[in-house]
Amino acid sequence: GQQAILFGWVVEKKAFGDALPHLSLNAVRDGVPLCLNRCGFVSSTTVPRAGARVPVGRIGTYTIKLVKTHWVLAYNTKVIGYFPTAVWHGKLHRSHLIQAFGTVASPSATKPRSQMGNGQFGTAPRAAKLIGLKVLGSIGTPAYSYIAADAPNTYTVGRFNAACTKACTTNYGGPGF
């Protein structure tokens, strides 16, 4: 089955009551997301915490690291907590696939209304950026790929170097409808 940790930010008015980015985490066990910002997550701090607002226009660092039997999550180098490996019933003891991605929550599956990033298409020079993507402690050279999977006409990925293997950067975004 597919085991994963999702960690980053999300804009979801229904979950947070506003249209601002919030720190978001989730565990996926056997291909099924458990629940947003809880379900097995052990918080180790009150600031920042899961669900906290993420400052717009500032660079943030998101880290996931396996330490013994804990998948530790840190935001801007401050540990916010961990998922015990037991959440995955012994199925997640190393990473097989690492993804950086954006999610837009919308009441319409075919015409998302929310902008992604700063609202500019990822191919625009001033689009929002993911900066310094890197995998630490990997064996071999990680392969990076960039796609706009679900709504390529609404949100795009652009300005990336497909040959990059460390500290990679890509632009992303779109206006929605």
Secondary structure, DSSP 8 states (H G I E B T S, - for coil): ---EEEEEEEB-HHHHSSSS-EEEEEEEETTEE--TT-SS-EE--SSS-TT-B--TTS---EEEEEETTEEEEEETTEEEEEEEGGGGTT--SS-S-------B--S-SSS--S-BTTSS-TTSTTSEEEEEE--SS-SS---------S-TTTSEEES--TT--SSEEEEEEB---
